[in-house]
Amino acid sequence: MSNVEKNVNVDTEKKDVVVSKDVRGELTYEDKVIQKIIGLSLEKVPGLLHVDGGFFSNLTEKLVNTNDVTHGVKVEVGKEQVAVDLNVIVEYRKNVPTLYNQIKEVIVSEVAKMTDLEVVEVNVNVVDIKTKEQYEADSVSLQDRVTDVAESTGEFASEQFSRVKAGIGSGVEKLGEGAEFVQEKVGQGVETVKDAAAKAEPRVH
């Protein structure tokens, strides 16, 4: 055995480190982390076709139209607890209360498994019921419409930009007056939101 190999073995054996309990710190989770755990776990639920804007599809057992598994999953995360809100589309002929229980079980299990957080609330709002065929057709047609809108919007925006660029000089004078008005209204809106947020009680601890 070479000297290098001997040194590597010795170093490896010495690296059994015991973490002291006196080390201070705190473990926290961003909302998006919990949303992602829930989003991925919901792919396993048969009969759940769609979560809000997330387009979950059990036809292919994967997301279609988006790679964002957090879309449509709203959470409130505390230091020890989590509350969840979902809007869903359910497959026709599936028993909805049974499906709701499956959704709760999967969410509670996966969140606890990965984070040790307690899920204290799961609110599921069923917004529609469709057959698999209807859902698949709607998803495809919606994707086509989004593509068409994106293309036409791009052309329109380009045309409008040219017009704005040409007339920007004459509009600069009016901009000062408008900016003051907008700033005042935005300030009022921010205060209203702050007041509402201060009155809202958290659901989790």
DADAPE-V295142 format. One record per residue. N is the residue number from 1. RES is the residue in three letters. D_FIRST is the distance of its C-alpha to the first C-alpha in whole Angstrom. Layout:
N/RES/D_FIRST, N/RES/D_FIRST
//
This chain:
1/MET/0, 2/SER/4, 3/ASN/7, 4/VAL/8, 5/GLU/6, 6/LYS/7, 7/ASN/10, 8/VAL/11, 9/ASN/11, 10/VAL/13, 11/ASP/15, 12/THR/16, 13/GLU/16, 14/LYS/19, 15/LYS/21, 16/ASP/23, 17/VAL/26, 18/VAL/30, 19/VAL/33, 20/SER/36, 21/LYS/39, 22/ASP/41, 23/VAL/39, 24/ARG/43, 25/GLY/43, 26/GLU/45, 27/LEU/44, 28/THR/47, 29/TYR/47, 30/GLU/49, 31/ASP/52, 32/LYS/50, 33/VAL/47, 34/ILE/49, 35/GLN/51, 36/LYS/48, 37/ILE/47, 38/ILE/51, 39/GLY/51, 40/LEU/48, 41/SER/49, 42/LEU/53, 43/GLU/52, 44/LYS/51, 45/VAL/55, 46/PRO/57, 47/GLY/61, 48/LEU/60, 49/LEU/61, 50/HIS/61, 51/VAL/60, 52/ASP/62, 53/GLY/61, 54/GLY/57, 55/PHE/59, 56/PHE/56, 57/SER/57, 58/ASN/56, 59/LEU/57, 60/THR/54, 61/GLU/52, 62/LYS/51, 63/LEU/53, 64/VAL/55, 65/ASN/57, 66/THR/54, 67/ASN/51, 68/ASP/52, 69/VAL/51, 70/THR/53, 71/HIS/56, 72/GLY/59, 73/VAL/57, 74/LYS/58, 75/VAL/57, 76/GLU/57, 77/VAL/54, 78/GLY/54, 79/LYS/52, 80/GLU/52, 81/GLN/54, 82/VAL/55, 83/ALA/58, 84/VAL/58, 85/ASP/61, 86/LEU/61, 87/ASN/64, 88/VAL/63, 89/ILE/65, 90/VAL/65, 91/GLU/65, 92/TYR/68, 93/ARG/69, 94/LYS/66, 95/ASN/67, 96/VAL/67, 97/PRO/66, 98/THR/64, 99/LEU/62, 100/TYR/62, 101/ASN/61, 102/GLN/58, 103/ILE/57, 104/LYS/57, 105/GLU/55, 106/VAL/52, 107/ILE/53, 108/VAL/52, 109/SER/49, 110/GLU/47, 111/VAL/48, 112/ALA/47, 113/LYS/44, 114/MET/43, 115/THR/44, 116/ASP/46, 117/LEU/49, 118/GLU/53, 119/VAL/55, 120/VAL/58, 121/GLU/60, 122/VAL/60, 123/ASN/63, 124/VAL/64, 125/ASN/67, 126/VAL/67, 127/VAL/69, 128/ASP/70, 129/ILE/69, 130/LYS/68, 131/THR/68, 132/LYS/64, 133/GLU/66, 134/GLN/68, 135/TYR/65, 136/GLU/63, 137/ALA/67, 138/ASP/67, 139/SER/63, 140/VAL/64, 141/SER/67, 142/LEU/66, 143/GLN/63, 144/ASP/66, 145/ARG/68, 146/VAL/65, 147/THR/64, 148/ASP/68, 149/VAL/68, 150/ALA/65, 151/GLU/67, 152/SER/70, 153/THR/69, 154/GLY/67, 155/GLU/70, 156/PHE/73, 157/ALA/70, 158/SER/70, 159/GLU/74, 160/GLN/75, 161/PHE/72, 162/SER/74, 163/ARG/78, 164/VAL/76, 165/LYS/75, 166/ALA/78, 167/GLY/80, 168/ILE/78, 169/GLY/80, 170/SER/83, 171/GLY/81, 172/VAL/79, 173/GLU/83, 174/LYS/83, 175/LEU/79, 176/GLY/80, 177/GLU/82, 178/GLY/80, 179/ALA/77, 180/GLU/79, 181/PHE/80, 182/VAL/77, 183/GLN/75, 184/GLU/78, 185/LYS/77, 186/VAL/74, 187/GLY/74, 188/GLN/76, 189/GLY/74, 190/VAL/71, 191/GLU/73, 192/THR/74, 193/VAL/70, 194/LYS/69, 195/ASP/72, 196/ALA/71, 197/ALA/68, 198/ALA/69, 199/LYS/71, 200/ALA/68, 201/GLU/67, 202/PRO/63, 203/ARG/62, 204/VAL/59, 205/HIS/57
//
